[in-house]
Amino acid sequence: ARILDSAAASRSLLKRCTKDEIRAHGGADAPSQSELLAPLLEASGKLQCLETMLAGYHADGKRVALVVSGDASSRSLVDVLETFVCLHGWSYERADAVKDGVAHKRALQRFSLARTADECFILLLHTSGDRTPLTAADVVVFLQPSWDPVCHVKSLVDKMSVGLTRPATVVLLASVGAMDDYALRL
């Protein structure tokens, strides 16, 4: 329910302020960054945790892949993440392996180029899709665990580690008291 609340907050936010206005930090009547972030952070404990994590990774110069697994219904979470990353002023690529394979591959190629300016790669990945080598990511954060999160993450890590030649941190972001917390205890 918290993710749905944050998705609604994100849609409301996007109606008030376009991504270009956010990036340009618009004119005098444009909402401040903290005013725009407040509804997103209030609606989601995961985003509160992610904000702290990403700030630390950003300060350390790490490149982060934010991975949402699922189908087209998970796209609203990817929209929330895109808004969240954009509001922080972090550069990013977004890819939807479920919707558009060609655009997905192009975004992946841009992110994988040797040390481009992109700090985040936001990815909606179909759990049974093709391998997605995220060799440029220093950290991979999974945000939507399945019913069997350990097997799910292992499967996705196996898919993404093709071509990886250095260590990378893998994080499964789960909520206490939510379905993902219950699944992790099984």
N, C-alpha and C positions, 0 to 999 in steps of 0.2 A: 504494500500500500504506500510505503514511503516513496518508492521510486515513481509510482503513478502520480503522487503529489508533486514530486519534483518535475515530472514531465509536464504537468499542468502549469506549474510555475514558469517553466521554460517557455512554453507556448505563449503565455501571457507576456512574458518578458520580451519575446521576439516580436510581438505585435507592437510593443511600445518603442522598440529600438532595434534597428537593423544591425546586422553584423558590421557593415561598413561604418555606421555611426559609432558603434562600440569601439572599433579599431581606431577611428580618428578621434575618439573622445570628444565628439560633437561640440556644438556651441554652448552658450551659457545656460540654455534651458534643457540641455541633455542631462539625464540622470547620472549621478556619480557612480563610480565603480562599486562602492560599498552598497549603494541603494539597489543596484542591479543584482549583486551577488546575494544579498540578504534572503530573498525568498527561496533561492535555490538551496542555500546552506541550511536554512531553517527547516526545509522539507525533507532533508536527507542526511542521515548520519554518515552514510558512505561518502557523500560529497565533502562533509566536514573532515573526515579522515583523509580523503584523497587530496584535499587542499593542502593539508600539512605535509603529506608525502611528496606531492609534486613541487611544492616550494623548496623542500630540501633537495630533491633530485635536480631541480632547475639551478639552484645555487651551486651544486656540485658539477654542473655541466653534463648531466646524464640525459640521454634521449630515452623517452618512455613510450611504450605502446600500450594504449588502453583498449582492451579487447572485450567486446560484448559478443557472446555467442548466442545463436538463436536463429530466428527467421525474421521475416519482414515486420512482425509485431514488436520486435525489439528495437526498431528504428527510433522510437521516441526516446529511448534511453541514450542512443547515440546523439540525437539532437540535443539532449540535455548536456551531455559531455562536451559537445562542440561549443555550445553557448558558454559553458563553464570555463573551458580552456581559452576561448576568445576573450571573455571578460577579464581574464588575468593578463591578457596581452601576450600569451605564449604563442609562438608560431606552431602550425600543425598541418598535417595532411589528414584527410578523412577518406576512408574507403569502405565500400559496401559490397562485400563479396557475394551477398545474397542477391542483390539487385543488378549490378553491372560489373561483370567480370573484367571487361576491357579497362574501364576507369579505375577499377581496383588495382589492376596490374600497373597502370601508369603511376598512380599515387604511391604504390609500393616502390617502384623504381626511383621516383623522386626522393622518397624518404631514405632509400638505401644508398643514394649517392654519397660519396665520401664527405661526411661532415657538412651537410647542407645546414641551413639555418633552422630547419624544422626541429622543434624540440619534442613534439608529441605526434604520435600516429594513432588516430582513432579508427578502430576497425570493427565493423560488424561482420562476423565470421560465421558462416553456416557450419555447424558442428561436423557434418559429413562431407564438407567441401574439400577442395584440393589443398595441397600443402601451401602454406604461406610463410616463406622464409623471412623472418624479421631480423636479419643479421645486423642491422644498424642499431637495433634497440639495446640499450644497456639494462633496461628494466621492462618487464612485461607484467601488466596488472590486469587480472581477469575480474570483471565486475558483475557478472551474472552467472553464478554457478548453477549447475544442473542438479538433479536429485541426487546423483552420486558424484559429488564434487571432486573427490580424489581421482577417480577414473577419468572424469571429464577433463580435468586439468592435465593429467598425464597424457591423454590423447592429444589435446591441443598443443602441449609442449612438444610432443613428438613431431607433430605436423610443422611446427614453427622452427624447430631447431636445425632443420636441413641447412647446411652451409654455415652454421655458426662456428666460428673459430676461436671464440673467447668466452669467458664466463659471463652469464647474464643472470640478473635477479628475477625470480618469478614470484608474484604476489597474487594470492587469491583473497580478494576483499569481500568478507562476509559480514553480515549484520547480526549482532547479538539479539536474541529474542525473535528473530524472523525465521522464515522457512529455511534459509541457507544455514543458519545456526543449528537448527534441528537436524538437518541433513548431515552436517559435519560431525554430529555426536553419534550417528548411527554406526 
